[in-house]
Amino acid sequence: MAEILNKCPICGGRLEYSVLMQFTKDYQIKLNGKLAKNSRNSDVSPMECGFISCITCDFHTNCDLECEENHNIKIYQEDGVYMYEDER
């Protein structure tokens, strides 16, 4: 039976969703040909990838929301809500 994924399905701890971001670190090239010490970040954008992890135990998914450990838990989104089914 599907349940809302609002806590860790293993230990009941809090969950985090981590969005992987990418950006460039831009340095100016000085007149002497060396890079300046100061830089700026630009093009901050998501890589459209994220994973779920528990802050208490070692439960986590990969970016396809597949469980990394040998847990038979299926995670998916339904109308923007994270759901899971324990297929044990």
JORANOR-V394908 format. One record per residue. RES is the residue in three letters. PHI is phi in whole degrees, -180 to 180 (NA if undefined). BURIAL is I if it has 9 or more other ideal C-beta (glycine too) atoms within 8 Angstrom, else O. Layout:
res:RES phi:PHI burial:BURIAL
res:RES phi:PHI burial:BURIAL
This chain:
res:MET phi:NA burial:O
res:ALA phi:-73 burial:O
res:GLU phi:-131 burial:O
res:ILE phi:-71 burial:O
res:LEU phi:-87 burial:I
res:ASN phi:-119 burial:O
res:LYS phi:-156 burial:O
res:CYS phi:-62 burial:I
res:PRO phi:-71 burial:I
res:ILE phi:-95 burial:O
res:CYS phi:-115 burial:O
res:GLY phi:85 burial:O
res:GLY phi:-75 burial:I
res:ARG phi:-73 burial:O
res:LEU phi:-110 burial:I
res:GLU phi:-127 burial:O
res:TYR phi:-111 burial:O
res:SER phi:-106 burial:O
res:VAL phi:-94 burial:O
res:LEU phi:-82 burial:I
res:MET phi:-115 burial:O
res:GLN phi:-132 burial:O
res:PHE phi:-157 burial:I
res:THR phi:-107 burial:O
res:LYS phi:-107 burial:O
res:ASP phi:-100 burial:O
res:TYR phi:-115 burial:O
res:GLN phi:-83 burial:O
res:ILE phi:-93 burial:O
res:LYS phi:-77 burial:O
res:LEU phi:-60 burial:O
res:ASN phi:-85 burial:O
res:GLY phi:88 burial:O
res:LYS phi:-90 burial:O
res:LEU phi:-79 burial:O
res:ALA phi:-67 burial:I
res:LYS phi:-72 burial:O
res:ASN phi:-83 burial:O
res:SER phi:-141 burial:O
res:ARG phi:-138 burial:O
res:ASN phi:-93 burial:O
res:SER phi:-141 burial:O
res:ASP phi:54 burial:O
res:VAL phi:-71 burial:O
res:SER phi:-155 burial:O
res:PRO phi:-73 burial:I
res:MET phi:-88 burial:O
res:GLU phi:56 burial:O
res:CYS phi:-146 burial:O
res:GLY phi:-159 burial:I
res:PHE phi:-142 burial:I
res:ILE phi:-110 burial:I
res:SER phi:-143 burial:I
res:CYS phi:-91 burial:I
res:ILE phi:-84 burial:O
res:THR phi:-103 burial:O
res:CYS phi:-111 burial:O
res:ASP phi:-95 burial:O
res:PHE phi:-68 burial:I
res:HIS phi:-160 burial:I
res:THR phi:-114 burial:I
res:ASN phi:-94 burial:O
res:CYS phi:-71 burial:O
res:ASP phi:-94 burial:O
res:LEU phi:62 burial:I
res:GLU phi:-93 burial:O
res:CYS phi:-67 burial:I
res:GLU phi:-78 burial:O
res:GLU phi:-89 burial:O
res:ASN phi:-85 burial:O
res:HIS phi:-93 burial:O
res:ASN phi:-90 burial:O
res:ILE phi:-116 burial:I
res:LYS phi:-103 burial:O
res:ILE phi:-115 burial:I
res:TYR phi:-155 burial:O
res:GLN phi:-108 burial:O
res:GLU phi:-134 burial:O
res:ASP phi:55 burial:O
res:GLY phi:82 burial:O
res:VAL phi:-108 burial:O
res:TYR phi:-76 burial:I
res:MET phi:-125 burial:I
res:TYR phi:-147 burial:I
res:GLU phi:-131 burial:I
res:ASP phi:-90 burial:O
res:GLU phi:-96 burial:O
res:ARG phi:-74 burial:O
